[in-house]
Every structure is written in structure tokens, then in C-alpha cells.
Amino acid sequence: MSGDDSTRAAIMDATFRALANHGYADLTVQAIADEFEKSKSLIHYHYDSKADLMVAFLSNLLDEFIDEVEDGGPDDPRERLLRMAEIVVVGLGDDAATRDFHTALLGMRAQAPFEPALQEQLVENDRLIRGVVADIVREGIDEGEFRDVDPERYAALFRSTIEGAQSHDVILGDAAPTDEAFAGIEEYLIDDLLVAGDGEA
């Protein structure tokens, strides 16, 4: 990794921590700099504005998410869909940190209609994630594991469902039916894809 790449990676890590700690509404470049081991001027050297930084952050977040699903997870199509749902709905690691970060993401998404660059990147992220889901479904169909369904239509439903469950977890807090939602996604959206006889006992 080059020096610039290493610096950008450190800035992305600092942005993640600052978002989790402050939320999107109160996020400033200074708050990110406070989480960054180097100077604030170095952040400005790489990113012209907070908006520019947040677009880069969303792109980086997408890359990490897809790597987690495609490279760091199981090969089986069913398990890859389940892994994707788990990451988005339940999160990985510390529950409090996950909820704080999901809260920040929801705040960012709420501002998208008013910030065109942010909205454009979110649209691109959504398009690419739905593409990954559709490809997983196609693979499952080709391997005879999944029923023959429309991969793009399924991907739109799956993506909307897991993101909706994540938003409910943030909005409703401890009252959110997150475990029930995840179980429903597994049973009705994932296992229902399986060809008869392939389900788990």
C-alpha cells in the first residue's frame, strides 16, 4: 500500500469512528481530525470538503461490504445471502457500536435528497449491491440450489427488506423486532428460494 493509500485508509477509519461517535448531523472535519493521528490539513489535502470526504467514505464502505460478503464469507449462495443480511440487519461485533454507526448512516441517508453528491453515491452503492445480490441468485439458480426467480426483482426486494430492518433497529431502539426480522428474512426470503428438498431440517 502506498503512502497516499495508507493515509486515505486511516482517514476512512477516522471517519468511521467520528460518525459512530457524533452522528452525521454533528459530523465535522474537525471531529474526523480528532480521530485521526495526523494533521487536519492532511485530510483537506486529500478531500476538498466534507461532502467530498463523505462520498469517498460511502464508496469505501461499499468496497468493504462487498469484500466481506464475497471474499471473507462462505461460497454457498444461500450462506452468502444470509451473511449479507446478517451484516446489514444485525451487524458484526459490538452491538452498541453497530447501532451508533447504523444511526449515523440513517442520518446520512436522510440528508441525501438535499445533497446531490451524497445521493448520487448512495444510488451507485444501491445499484452495485443489488447487482451482487442478483449475481448470487443467478449462481444459486445455475447450481440448482435456488428456484427459478427473477434475480433483479428479488434483489430489489431483498435489498429493501434488509435496509428497512436496519432502519427499524435504529428508529425503534430496543423495541425493534430485529431478531424476528432477521429470522423472517432467513425463512421467507432466503430459505424460500431453495429448491424443494434442499432446505435444512
N, C-alpha and C positions, 0 to 999 in steps of 0.2 A: 504494500500500500504506500503510495507516495505521500509526501508531507502534506500536500493540499487535501488529499483524500482522507488522511488521518485527522486533519483539523476539521473537515466537514463532518466526519463521523462523530467527533467529540462535540461539535455544535448540535448535531441531531440528538445525541444523548442528553445534552444540557436542556434542549428544548422539550424533550420528553419529561424530564424531571420538573421543569418550570411549569409546564402545562398541568401536570398532576398536582402540583403544589398550589397553583394560583388560579387555574381555570382559564378558559380562553378570554373571557371578558376583561380580566385583570392582567392578562399577559402583556409584558413589555419586553423590549430588547434588553433593558437593564435587568429584568428578572431572569432572563436567559443567561445574561453575562454573569449573574451572581452564582449560577450553577456551573459555570464554565471556568476551567482552571487558568485560561489565558485571558487576554485583554478584550474588552468590549469592542475596541477598534478592529480587532481581528474578525469579529462577527460582521461588522459593517464592510470590511474588505471583501468578504465572500458574498454578502447579501445586501442589496441596496436598501431594503426596507423590511419591516415586519411582515408585510404581505408576501414579499419575495421569499422570505425565510419560511413562512408557513406553507407556501406552495411546495417548496423543496422538502419540507418535513413530511407532507402528505404523500409525496412521491416516494420518499424513503420508507415511510410506514407501509406503503403498498408492497414495495420490494421485499421488506422483511416478512410481511404477512404471507406472501406467495411462497417465499423460501421456506417458511415454517410448514406450510401445507404440502408443498411439492417435494422439497429436498430433505426436510428434517422429520417428515412423518412417514406413515405406512404407505405401501404401494397399492394395497387393495382399494378399489374405488369407493366402496362403502365406508371404509375406515377413513379415507381422505375427506369425504363429505362430513363425517362425524367429527373429525379433527377440526375442520373449518368452523363448524357450528360451535364446538367447544371453545375455541379461541375467541370467537366473537361474542357469544352469549355468556359463557361462564368466566372466560379469561383464564390466564395462566399465572400461577404464583400467588402473591399476597392479595387477598380479597379486597382490602381497603385501598391498596394502591391501584388495583384494577378498576374499582369503582370511581376513584378520583380521576383516573385517566379517561374512562368512558364518559364521565361528566364533562370533562374538558372537550372531548370530541363532539359531544352533543351540542355544546355551546358553539363550537366552531361551525358545525353543520347548520345551526340556526342562523348564523350570520351569512351563509353562502348566498342567499338571494340578494344581499346588499353589497357583496364583494365579488365582482365578476371573476377575478383571477382564482379566488378560492373555489367558487362554484365550478369553474372550468376544470380544475384539478380533481374535484370530487366527482364530477361527471366521468372523467377519464378513469379514475380509480374504480368507479362502479362498473364501467364498461369492461375493464380488464378482469375484475373479479368475476363478473357474470360469465366472461369468456372461459375462465378457469373452471368454473362450475360446469358449464356446458361441455367442456372437453372431458371432464371426469365422467359425466353422464354418458357421453358417447363411448368412452372407453369401456364403461360397465356394460353398455348395450352390446358392443362388439365382442366382449368376452363372454356374453351370455349370462352375465350376473344380474343385469337390470332388465326390466321390461322395456318395450319399445315406446318411449315417450318423446315429446318434442324437447330437445335439450335446451333451446333458448327460452322457451316458455317456463320450463322447470327452473332454470337458472334465475329468471326474474322473480319467481315465487320464492325460491329458497333464499335468495339474497334479501328480499324484502322482509321475510319472516325472521331471519336471524338478526337483522339490524333492528327490526321492531322490538324483538325480545330484549336486545341490548338497551334500547331507549327506555323501555318499561322498567328495567332494572335500575336505571339512573333516576327516572322520574318518580317511581313509587318507593324507592329505597327498600327497606327490609320487608315491606308489604308486597313487593313484586313477586309474582309467581314464577321466578326464574327457573327453579328446578323442574317445575311442571312444564314450562315452555320447552326446556331442553329435552325432557322426556318425550313430549309430543312431537318435536322435530325429529327425534330419532325414530319414533314409531311410525308416524304418519307421513313424513316427508322422505325419510331415508329407507327404512325397512320396507315401506310400501313399494319402493322401486324394485325390490328383489323379485326375481323370478320365483314362482311357486316352488317350494322345496328347498330354496337357498336360505330361508330365514333361520335365525337361531332359535333353539328350543327354549 
